[in-house]
């Protein structure tokens, strides 16, 4: 028996951003964890008074944070350093690409 399914999704842009509760659910985390990420400066919500909203980049960032914590048993402070280094590597690779140099 063949079955097929159709998945419908929405791009999380500033216009389609999720509120705090929906975002935490989409990340598979608790609201308090998301709040702690904002407090630590690891996550930047879209400020829409009176509530925070979050887009797709933030969703990917939370998933990366969770993987780093799980894989390295790292604290949020350690994850912050790791993310800074990862962001710097990505920035340098982009510069190399713009300069026409292949980055590995």
Buried (B, 14 or more C-beta within 10 A) or exposed (E): EEEEEEEEEEEBEEEEBBEBEEBBEBBEBEEEBBBBBBEBEBBBBBEEEEEBBBBBEBBEBBBBBBEBBEEEEBEBEEBBEBBEEEEEEEEEBEEEEEEEEEEE
